[in-house]
Amino acid sequence: MANAEHSGATEIQARLRVARLALWLVAAVLALREVAVVLSTPRGERLTDLETWVGPDGVLHVKGSLYDSTRFTGTPFGGLVLKPLTRAAEQALGWGWTFGTLLLVVALGLVAARALPQPVGRRTSLLAAPVAISLLMLSLPVRNTLYLGQTSIIPVLLVLVACFAVRGERVSGLLIGLAAALQPTVLLFAALLWFTGRRRGALTTVAAFAAGTALAWAALPHDSYTYWVHHIAGTGLGGPADDLANQSLHGLLLRLGVSGPLEISLFLALGAAVGALGVRRAVRYARDGQLLLAVAITGCAAIAVSPTTWQHQLLWVLLAVVGRVGKRASDRYVWPVAVVVVMTLPTTMLLPHISALYPLRNNLVLLAALAAATVIPFLSRTSPYYRTPIPAQFAPAAPARFRRVPLLPFLRRVLTRPNLLLELLLLRVTYAAYQQVRLAATGGSNSAGRATAEKHGQQVLDLERLLHIDIEHWANHAVVKVDWLRKFFDFYYESFHFVVPLSVLAVLYWRRPVDYRWARASLGFATLLALVGFWLYPLAPPRLMPALGVIDTVHGVQDFSKPDYGTLTALTNQYAAMPSLHFGWSLWCGVVIAVIAPRWWMKGLGLLHPLFTVSAIVATGNHWVLDAVGGAVVVAGGFGLSYLFQGPRGRMTAVVAEAEAADQERAPARRDTAPRS
């Protein structure tokens, strides 16, 4: 038995080493990719901030003001520190700056990985560093810093080194003071030091900041006046303060239309409240032993209270990923996934193009920082749920027809509903990626792929004629002659493509969470297969074949040199006809309803939807008959892949799932109140 246990432990260690090596390779690939992106960009378009500072006529080279260029957004002390770099050759400085920034990112990831709250499991300790570095490489602030040649990694690294890598309050205070001289709102960390009992470090921070600022004022009095009077008063550096890139409370208020003395008063009041609340929460978590989370919260508060906080200065938000939120194990990933998504993807991918959502979309990173600093209920280490969250309950495995199914047995079907925020993020990000891939399949525009798409359209038409199923022209003209029928099919084509699948998902989410996961996975696989089809085989629908004579009943007669398909003409690929996801998604709805619905008439109604959809897509000239066949193939593939990876769908109702989850949630409370002997 001892030998068996030793063998098992050795196998686990071997797997961990392999996983760690793989993650380090991923981190290395991401780093090389960032270097390649920067260095392959033409001169004049890369390292634009750096070249503005140190070029032959750069603001750090000439005798004029640092702020003659809107690209220099640092403090006068930062300009004073950077001035010696003007003696370096510009090209050598560019290469050195890029690789030096990469080394700083690696150092930042290593320090953050070592700073995780104890106790840390062996797996976490082995994998934390490459995961942290990979996330940093993917984050928008780091990518923006590398592309522009900015210095915003340095203050974050100085603070982390001061808190976790050096000994002595004075040394820590000195490093944080230098960071504050480069980024003034870092002075909030002096309050964190003071209220956590490190008062000597707090005083040293203030003294180091004052000394650096005074030195810069003595050397650059005009620039110091410009920065500390005009910039702090709200004029802003690096562009208009109401620019979308300024993710601070000041920028938010200006974008909401508030200006003048009222805006300044609101900014000061809100900034003071956020700073005070953020520091108070940070002190609580620091005393709880979660110093890295405390640092992240303080940094998020600093983002909000700064007059201008550009994208390359938003790295503090990513550090907040270490906070644990939620009692259930299934909820534990919501906050970190939300942070990673917000910090790695453009906000245009996260929220739809709807004017009512612009205030949310334009300030999403700021709202994440405010949430982390003020409202997110991070768990205390004394909470019974911190280390042992309520485990997920799984549906009993259904027997599969094949011995090797499922291929991924660990993907068990959870009884409870998945977290709604994660599901919405997943749906939105997946759909945004679907839009991007679909458009890129024709070279980024409809005109780019027209010739190929029309050639493929002729191939499909020839095959349909061979099979005697070329009914598109006949069906189209027959429907056009009946006005009410044409309007019905136009309405059906435009209205139910998204509404019905989303409604099916919503009902399943609420009433049958186990079936929801099965249906959602099948739909995702089907859509992924369809994207492959769009990419490999751009296809013009019948309405876009000039010689065919099919009438576009939805969009009207088209000028093929300048087509008009509505407001999304430039954003949608009109040559993504094969396979038809209009029919594919409707068939998915019909199959899901037919499988799950308890009444025969419900099953029949569900199957009417794909019947009406296939009639609409052919009659309106938007798809070939074979496109519908392709849609059916990818849907079958989606269900097949779901079966292959996860096995047969689970069988459990929402009522049973909720009862079991409620019983499990009461278990920790019973343990806490049980009498101790």
Salt bridges, closest charged atoms under 4 A:
GLU11 OE2 - ARG15 NH2 2.79
GLU34 OE2 - ARG33 NH1 2.86
ASP49 OD1 - ARG71 NH1 3.39
GLU51 OE2 - ARG43 NE 3.54
GLU90 OE2 - ARG43 NH2 3.91
GLU263 OE2 - HIS250 ND1 2.68
GLU423 OE2 - ARG520 NH2 3.02
GLU454 OE2 - ARG450 NE 2.72
ASP470 OD2 - ARG465 NE 3.96
ASP483 OD1 - ARG486 NH2 3.06
ASP483 OD2 - LYS487 NZ 3.25
ASP490 OD2 - ARG486 NH1 3.24
ASP515 OD2 - ARG512 NE 2.61
ASP515 OD1 - ARG649 NH1 2.70
ASP552 OD2 - ARG543 NH1 3.26
ASP552 OD2 - HIS555 ND1 3.30
ASP627 OD2 - HIS623 ND1 3.18
GLU658 OE2 - ARG417 NH2 2.48
ASP663 OD1 - ARG666 NH2 3.94
GLU665 OE1 - ARG328 NH2 3.07
